[in-house]
Amino acid sequence: MGWKRCVARSALLVSVLLLTAAPLPAVAGAGPHGGGPYKVKDLRVVSGPSPFAAGCPGPFDDMTITGHELEPMITVNPANPRNIIATWKQDVGTANQTRSDLVASSLDGGKTWKRSTIPGLTKCTGGTADAGSDPWVSAGRDGTVYFSGLAADISTDPPTTAVVASRSRNGGRSWPAPATVAAPLQGNETDAITASPRLAGHAYLVWANFVFAALPRTNTVEFSRTTDGGRTWSPPVLVDQPGPFAIDQAPRLLVLPDGTLLAVFLRVDFELGLGQLYAARSLDEGRTWLPPVLAGSKPIPPTIVDPETGIPLPQPGFPSAAVAPDGTVYVAFEDSTSPTSGAIGVARSRDGGRSWTSATLPGVRGFAFEPAIAVDAHGTVGVTWYDLRNDRPGDAKLTADVWFAHSQDRGGSWRQTHVAGPTDLRTAPLPAHNYVGEYQGLAGLRRGRGFAAIFTMAAPQAKDGPTDIFFARIGPGR
């Protein structure tokens, strides 16, 4: 999430539960089609020391926390499967001040990484914006890597954010100054960029525009595209506008095998008291959009808090979406019910987002949050998430682990793998929205079977600040 003016608004945002989900028939680690076990083949920190350790220009620089990194995203380059690119928020403050977004790229499958900045994104990198946020990356079929994010002017009244985008033609090693896709507004938030897997030079950007305080609320999900490799972007197009007492947010854009664009987004309907998942289709590369289809809904739950501190636990966050080579669409979401029990749900559509079913991952124990979903080149579905199954009440820690599950039969059965942890979330500074941000990243590998995961860890793993960003390569065990 970008710049927030107060914790109360963020608390409203994270108090949404998505779909009613039935348990899958298979149990974790079993099932005739779940495939063999997967294991973590590489686990390493990619964030490193802050490039802004001595500070940088900006009115709120003294409020940032050097080495506090959050909200990573990752992509694998289809033109060079050994080229992996990640991004994250760098030097975040407890009220969401962020010095800038960073990018890291690997040319050897994740063994080594080079970090770089986006020139002109914020004052810390030669621009005019006070802060950066909500970074996202995606690589296209021609090897162009696209970045999107928010450039925030938090010293204005009211604070505003612009949706910006940049592109790299050398695997994420260097970037030009970003282009402004949506002009600064008070409510621009939750952007996500997707490069076309079919059309060279084409990429698509979706975002939400919402303001919590204003009643009645006027908010939208909007779309823009580039057809010239990111040099220019089309004027924003409306994807959806809910009623005055609802908010659309966190859109995710998928390109189906036939070229259809599918925008999946979360709606919070305060009048109905529902959290809802919607999917909208475009048959003309985003020029126009069909009315969105309801994929599922559930009553907005009460806030779930850490019983030892009274601080809200990460709940429920934003959906994560992916499409398989056969066109099946998957959306992962949270479905936790108490500080000690939770679930990760997976919604599935086999007809391009027209109709949906949902189920829960088997074997998830403890409060679970922030799933990321992806599909590899062979159609294997993977999901990462955090959960608190190993937390021990009264030990002064909030112990979380990162887990992974995969299915080789389109979600019929799953096998589970421990990825990283335990990590103590209470050692991380608490921004206005979460311990580890609002999303993590997962991408399917383009060669062979497996996945590239990116996620946030605190102590004892973090070494260059209160949190670090970690990469894991996960694949079939041998």
C-alpha positions in Angstrom: 0.0 0.0 0.0 1.2 3.5 -0.7 1.3 6.5 1.7 -1.4 6.3 4.4 -2.5 9.3 6.5 -3.6 7.4 9.5 -3.7 3.8 10.9 -7.5 3.8 11.0 -7.8 3.8 7.3 -5.3 1.0 7.0 -7.2 -1.0 9.6 -10.4 -0.7 7.5 -8.4 -1.9 4.5 -7.1 -5.1 6.0 -10.4 -6.1 7.7 -11.7 -7.9 4.7 -12.3 -11.6 4.3 -12.8 -13.0 0.8 -14.4 -16.3 -0.2 -16.2 -19.1 1.5 -14.0 -22.1 0.8 -14.5 -25.8 1.3 -11.6 -28.1 2.2 -9.9 -30.0 -0.6 -10.3 -33.8 -0.4 -6.6 -34.4 -0.4 -4.4 -34.0 2.6 -1.0 -32.2 2.5 1.7 -34.4 1.3 -0.6 -37.0 -0.2 -2.7 -37.6 -3.2 -2.0 -39.7 -6.3 -1.4 -36.7 -8.6 0.2 -34.2 -6.2 3.7 -35.0 -7.5 6.9 -35.8 -5.6 8.2 -33.6 -2.8 9.6 -30.2 -3.6 12.5 -28.7 -1.7 14.3 -25.3 -1.3 17.3 -25.5 -3.6 18.6 -22.0 -2.9 17.8 -19.5 -0.1 19.6 -16.2 0.1 19.2 -12.6 1.0 19.0 -10.2 -1.9 18.3 -6.8 -0.3 21.7 -6.0 1.2 22.8 -2.7 2.9 20.7 0.3 2.1 22.0 2.6 -0.6 20.6 5.5 1.4 22.3 4.7 4.7 23.5 8.3 5.1 20.0 9.6 4.4 18.8 11.6 1.4 16.8 14.7 0.6 13.1 14.8 1.6 11.0 16.3 4.3 10.4 13.0 6.1 13.8 11.4 5.8 14.4 11.5 9.5 11.3 9.3 10.0 12.4 6.4 7.8 14.1 3.3 9.1 17.3 2.4 7.3 17.3 -1.2 6.2 13.6 -1.7 6.7 12.4 -3.5 3.5 8.9 -4.6 2.6 6.5 -5.7 -0.2 8.7 -7.6 -2.7 7.6 -8.8 -6.1 9.4 -11.1 -8.6 9.4 -12.0 -12.3 11.3 -14.5 -14.5 12.3 -13.3 -18.0 10.8 -15.5 -20.7 13.5 -14.4 -23.1 16.2 -15.5 -20.7 15.0 -18.0 -18.1 18.1 -17.4 -16.0 17.3 -13.7 -15.6 15.2 -13.1 -12.5 14.2 -9.6 -11.4 12.8 -8.6 -8.0 11.7 -5.3 -6.5 10.8 -4.0 -3.0 10.3 -0.9 -0.8 13.5 0.4 0.7 13.9 2.2 4.1 10.3 2.2 5.3 9.2 4.3 8.3 6.6 3.3 10.9 4.0 5.6 9.2 4.9 4.3 5.7 7.5 6.8 4.6 9.7 5.0 2.1 12.9 6.5 0.6 12.5 4.7 -2.7 11.8 1.4 -4.4 14.7 -0.8 -5.3 15.2 -3.4 -8.0 17.5 -6.5 -7.9 18.4 -8.6 -10.9 20.1 -11.9 -11.4 21.5 -13.4 -14.6 22.5 -16.8 -13.2 19.2 -18.1 -11.9 19.3 -16.4 -8.5 22.8 -17.2 -7.4 24.1 -13.7 -7.6 22.2 -10.4 -7.6 22.8 -6.8 -8.6 20.8 -4.0 -6.9 19.8 -0.8 -8.7 17.5 2.2 -8.3 14.9 3.7 -10.5 16.4 7.2 -11.4 14.0 10.0 -10.8 11.4 7.9 -8.8 11.9 9.9 -5.6 14.0 12.7 -4.2 16.4 10.0 -3.1 17.1 9.1 -6.7 17.0 12.5 -8.3 13.3 13.0 -8.7 10.7 15.2 -7.0 8.4 12.8 -5.2 8.8 12.4 -1.4 8.4 8.6 -1.3 8.0 5.5 -3.5 5.7 2.6 -2.8 3.8 -0.5 -4.2 6.6 -1.7 -6.5 5.8 -4.4 -9.1 7.8 -6.0 -11.9 6.9 -8.2 -15.0 9.0 -9.4 -18.0 7.7 -9.6 -21.5 8.3 -12.1 -24.3 10.9 -9.9 -26.0 12.9 -9.6 -22.7 11.7 -6.1 -21.8 11.3 -5.8 -18.0 8.6 -3.5 -16.7 8.4 -1.7 -13.4 5.4 0.1 -11.9 5.0 1.9 -8.6 3.7 4.9 -6.8 5.5 8.2 -6.5 4.0 9.9 -3.4 4.0 13.6 -2.5 3.3 13.3 1.2 4.1 16.9 2.0 1.1 18.2 0.0 -2.4 18.7 1.5 -3.9 16.3 0.9 -1.0 13.9 0.0 -1.1 12.5 -3.5 0.3 9.6 -5.4 1.1 9.2 -9.1 1.2 5.9 -10.8 4.5 5.6 -12.7 6.2 3.0 -14.9 9.7 2.3 -16.2 11.3 -0.4 -18.3 14.7 -2.1 -18.6 16.2 -3.6 -21.8 19.1 -5.2 -20.1 17.5 -7.6 -17.7 16.8 -5.1 -14.9 20.4 -3.8 -14.7 19.5 -0.2 -15.5 16.3 1.9 -15.9 15.3 5.3 -17.3 13.3 7.8 -15.3 9.7 6.6 -14.9 6.8 7.8 -17.1 3.7 9.1 -15.3 0.8 6.8 -16.2 -1.8 8.3 -13.9 -1.4 11.9 -12.7 -1.1 12.5 -8.9 -4.3 12.0 -7.0 -5.2 11.6 -3.4 -6.4 8.0 -3.8 -4.1 6.3 -6.4 -3.1 2.9 -4.8 -2.3 -0.8 -5.3 -0.8 -0.8 -8.8 0.3 -4.0 -10.6 2.0 -4.3 -14.0 1.8 -7.3 -16.4 3.9 -7.7 -19.5 2.2 -9.4 -22.4 3.4 -13.0 -23.0 2.1 -12.8 -26.6 2.8 -9.4 -28.0 6.3 -7.9 -28.0 6.4 -4.4 -26.5 2.9 -4.6 -24.9 2.3 -4.3 -21.2 -0.7 -3.5 -19.0 -1.0 -1.6 -15.8 -4.0 -1.6 -13.4 -4.5 0.3 -10.2 -7.3 1.4 -7.8 -8.2 5.0 -6.9 -10.0 5.3 -3.5 -10.2 7.6 -0.5 -11.5 6.1 2.7 -12.6 9.3 4.5 -14.9 10.8 1.8 -18.6 9.9 1.9 -20.2 9.0 -0.4 -17.1 7.4 -1.9 -16.2 7.7 -5.5 -13.6 5.1 -6.5 -12.5 3.1 -9.4 -10.3 0.4 -10.9 -8.4 1.8 -13.9 -6.2 0.4 -16.7 -3.5 1.7 -19.1 -1.4 -0.1 -21.7 1.8 0.4 -23.6 2.4 -0.9 -27.1 5.8 0.6 -27.7 7.8 -1.1 -24.9 7.0 1.4 -22.2 7.9 4.6 -23.9 4.2 5.9 -23.9 1.1 4.8 -22.1 -2.6 5.1 -23.0 -5.0 7.4 -21.1 -6.6 5.6 -18.2 -9.6 3.4 -19.0 -12.3 2.6 -16.4 -12.5 -1.1 -15.5 -15.0 -0.9 -12.7 -16.7 1.7 -10.4 -18.6 0.3 -7.5 -21.4 2.1 -5.6 -20.8 5.0 -3.2 -20.4 2.7 -0.1 -17.9 0.3 -1.5 -14.2 0.3 -2.4 -12.4 -1.6 -5.2 -8.7 -2.3 -4.6 -5.7 -4.5 -5.3 -6.4 -5.3 -9.0 -4.3 -8.0 -10.6 -4.0 -8.3 -14.4 -3.7 -11.6 -16.2 -3.3 -12.4 -19.9 -5.1 -15.5 -20.9 -3.8 -17.8 -23.7 -6.3 -16.4 -26.3 -5.3 -12.8 -25.5 -8.2 -12.0 -23.2 -7.3 -9.7 -20.4 -8.6 -10.6 -16.9 -8.6 -8.1 -14.1 -9.1 -9.7 -10.7 -9.8 -7.3 -7.8 -11.1 -7.1 -4.2 -14.2 -5.1 -3.3 -15.1 -4.0 0.2 -18.8 -3.3 0.4 -19.5 -1.5 3.6 -23.2 -1.1 3.0 -23.6 -4.9 2.6 -20.9 -5.8 5.1 -19.2 -8.0 2.5 -15.7 -8.7 1.2 -16.0 -9.7 -2.4 -13.7 -11.0 -5.2 -14.5 -9.8 -8.7 -13.1 -10.6 -12.2 -13.6 -8.4 -15.3 -12.7 -9.4 -18.9 -11.5 -7.4 -21.8 -11.6 -8.8 -25.3 -9.9 -5.8 -27.0 -6.6 -5.4 -25.1 -8.2 -3.3 -22.4 -9.9 -0.7 -24.6 -13.3 -1.7 -23.1 -14.3 -4.0 -20.2 -17.2 -6.3 -19.7 -19.2 -6.1 -16.4 -17.3 -7.8 -13.6 -18.3 -11.3 -12.5 -18.6 -12.1 -8.7 -16.1 -14.8 -7.9 -17.1 -15.1 -4.2 -17.9 -13.2 -1.1 -18.1 -13.4 2.7 -19.0 -11.1 5.6 -16.4 -8.7 6.7 -14.8 -10.3 9.8 -13.9 -8.6 13.1 -10.2 -7.6 13.5 -8.0 -10.4 14.7 -5.3 -9.3 17.2 -2.2 -10.8 18.7 -3.6 -11.8 22.2 -0.2 -10.9 23.8 0.1 -7.4 22.4 -3.3 -6.4 21.2 -1.8 -5.4 17.8 -3.8 -6.5 14.8 -2.4 -9.5 13.0 -1.9 -9.3 9.2 -5.5 -10.0 7.9 -6.9 -10.4 5.4 -4.7 -9.1 2.7 -4.8 -8.7 -1.0 -5.5 -11.6 -3.5 -2.7 -13.1 -5.7 -3.6 -14.3 -9.2 -2.0 -16.5 -11.8 -2.9 -18.2 -15.1 -1.7 -21.6 -16.3 -0.6 -22.5 -19.8 -4.0 -24.3 -20.3 -5.9 -21.1 -19.4 -7.0 -22.1 -15.9 -7.0 -19.1 -13.6 -6.1 -19.3 -9.9 -6.5 -16.8 -7.1 -5.0 -17.3 -3.6 -6.5 -15.5 -0.6 -6.5 -15.6 3.2 -9.3 -17.1 5.4 -8.0 -17.0 8.9 -10.6 -17.0 11.8 -8.5 -16.6 15.0 -5.0 -15.9 16.2 -4.3 -19.6 16.2 -6.3 -20.9 13.3 -6.4 -20.0 9.6 -6.5 -21.1 6.1 -5.3 -20.3 2.6 -8.0 -20.5 -0.1 -7.6 -21.0 -3.8 -10.3 -19.9 -6.2 -10.2 -21.4 -9.7 -11.8 -20.7 -13.0 -11.6 -23.0 -16.1 -13.6 -20.8 -18.4 -11.6 -17.6 -18.5 -13.0 -16.0 -15.4 -16.7 -16.5 -16.2 -17.4 -18.9 -13.3 -15.5 -19.9 -10.2 -15.1 -22.6 -7.6 -13.0 -22.4 -4.4 -11.3 -24.6 -1.9 -8.7 -24.4 0.9 -5.2 -25.7 0.9 -5.0 -28.8 3.1 -2.6 -29.0 6.0 -2.4 -25.3 6.8 -2.2 -24.9 10.6 -2.2 -21.7 12.6 -3.0 -18.2 11.6 -2.1 -17.9 7.9 -1.5 -14.8 5.8 -0.1 -13.2 2.6 -0.3 -16.0 0.0 1.4 -15.7 -3.4 0.4 -18.0 -6.2 2.1 -18.8 -9.5 2.1 -21.5 -12.2 5.3 -22.8 -13.9 5.8 -23.7 -17.5 4.6 -27.3 -17.0 1.3 -26.3 -15.3 2.3 -27.0 -11.7 0.6 -24.6 -9.4 2.6 -23.2 -6.4 1.6 -21.2 -3.4 3.7 -19.5 -0.7 2.4 -18.1 2.5 3.3 -17.2 6.1 1.6 -18.9 9.1 2.0 -18.9 12.9 1.8 -22.7 13.5 5.1 -22.7 15.4 4.3 -19.6 17.5 4.4 -20.3 21.3 2.1 -18.1 23.4 4.0 -16.3 26.2 7.5 -16.6 24.8 7.7 -12.9 23.8 8.0 -13.7 20.1 5.6 -13.7 17.2 7.0 -16.7 15.3 6.2 -17.0 11.6 7.4 -19.4 9.0 7.2 -19.3 5.2 5.6 -22.4 3.6 5.1 -23.6 0.0 2.6 -26.1 -1.5 2.4 -27.3 -5.0 -0.2 -29.2 -7.1 0.4 -31.0 -10.4 -3.3 -31.9 -11.0 -4.8 -28.3 -11.2 -5.4 -28.1 -7.5 -6.8 -31.6 -6.9 -4.1 -32.5 -4.4 -1.2 -30.7 -2.8 2.2 -31.3 -1.2 3.7 -29.0 1.4 7.3 -27.8 2.0 8.9 -25.6 4.6 10.7 -22.7 3.0 12.2 -20.4 5.7 11.9 -19.5 9.3 11.2 -19.3 12.1 11.4 -15.5 12.1 10.2 -13.2 14.9 7.8 -10.6 13.5 7.8 -8.6 16.7 11.4 -7.5 16.0 10.2 -5.7 12.8 9.0 -2.1 13.1 5.3 -2.0 12.7 4.3 0.3 9.8 0.7 1.5 9.5 -0.3 -1.6 7.5 1.6 -4.7 8.5 4.6 -6.4 9.9 5.9 -7.5 6.4 4.0 -5.3 4.0 0.9 -6.3 2.2 2.2 -8.7 -0.4 5.0 -11.1 -1.3 6.0 -12.5 -4.7 6.1 -15.9 -6.5 6.9 -16.7 -10.1 7.0 -19.9 -12.1 10.3 -20.8 -13.7 10.4 -20.7 -17.4 12.8 -23.7 -17.8 12.2 -26.9 -16.0 9.9 -27.3 -13.0 9.9 -25.0 -10.1 9.4 -21.5 -8.7 11.2 -18.3 -7.7 9.9 -16.9 -4.4 10.6 -13.5 -2.8 9.6 -12.6 0.7 10.4 -10.5 3.8 12.1 -11.9 7.0 12.9 -10.3 10.3 15.2 -11.5 13.1 17.1 -13.7 13.4 17.5 -13.8 9.6 17.7 -10.1 8.9 21.2 -8.7 9.1 21.2 -5.3 7.3 18.3 -3.8 9.2 15.1 -4.8 11.0 14.0 -6.8 7.9 15.6 -8.2 4.8 14.3 -9.5 1.5 15.0 -13.2 0.7 14.9 -15.2 -2.5 14.2 -18.9 -2.6 14.3 -21.3 -5.6 11.9 -24.1 -5.0 11.8 -27.3 -7.2 11.4 -31.0 -7.3 13.6 -32.8 -4.7 16.3 -35.2 -5.8 
